[in-house]
Amino acid sequence: MKRRNDATYVANLIPFKRMLPYVMPKRTDALVYHQFSLDLTNGVSFIKELNRAEPGDHQYRVFELFLAAFLRTIVMRPHLNRFLMNYECWQRNELSLNFVVKEDYTDDAPEHISTLYFEPDMTFPEMASIINRTIEDSRNGGTDNNTDSAIELFLHFPKWLLRFIIGIIRLLDWYGVAPKALRDADGLHASAFVANLGSINLKGSPHHHLYEWGTTSLFITMGMLRRKRVLDESGKRSFIDSMEIGVTVDERISEGFYFIKSMHVLQDYLNNPEKLMERPTIPSPTPTLKEVKRYKRAAKKDRRRRRREDRKSA
């Protein structure tokens, strides 16, 4: 039985895609790098207006808006939430993100990694609340962070024992029976890993590799938000707020056409951020293996019926 405790088996893949894990068994075999320049002009204005309309302790950030738009894109484009494990393609059951937060901007400041979980129908304020709470907690020492404490516990073990434990965890993850606590401990079992390099004033967005460990199939690097001068069709000059992002994706989860179209969906949410204030109409879930088999049996029966009718009419 094809089953995992964190995902649903994708049973309706075409034969070519089912063959890909055998041709490219490692995630590093299937890395594809993309570079995009996103227009955040409307997004920046939206954040400013929202902060003016809702003054308070928490001021919304462009970072939160980008993550909310990206999460909504994953909801509407569910192939982005897939991963390959044990030579099979799986649809993740949860919507999650992972990013690193430094306690302060010094070389020796500790870093904290947390996996954030979201409901698919969340609005921007609800998602921003989770993101902001995680950032504030990490900068205060990570009192609610389980990742660092779990890793520190493992590092106290002898090397031979640690290697044995890691091997057991890898085996459990391979067969999809690793408990959620273990998956959360490393931060590499999320829908995507996001690195906000703009926070350290990096203009570009260098590409980051994917990890063989875990199930994360998307890595996003964010550059610095910059004001750019552009020319319209009439030659008139104007300014836009833009940001470079680097995207690393495991190409086995979907084809390039689907991914590029997904980036257009992301840009649409950034152009129209008010859509994130509404709850989305969530696409139909991935059909289960039983449903696919039932459909194939019904289609086969229908073809037989048509052939019988054709013979009778002849």
ABEGO torsion letter per residue (X at the ends): XBBBAABBBBAABBAAAAAAAAABABAAAABBBBBBBBBAAAAAAAAAAAAAABBEABBBBAAAAAAAAAAAAAAABAAAABBBBGGBBBBBABBBBBBBBBABBBAABBBBBBBBBBBAABBAAAAAAAAAAAAAAAAAGGAABAAAAAAAAAAABBAAAAAAAAAAAAAAAAAGABBAAAAAAAGAABABBBBBAAAAGBABBBBBBBBABEABABBBBBBBBBBBBBBBAAGBBBBBBBBBBBBBBBAAABBAAAAAAAAAAAAAAAABAAAAABBBBBBBBBBBAAAAAAAAAAAAAAAAAAAAAAAAAX
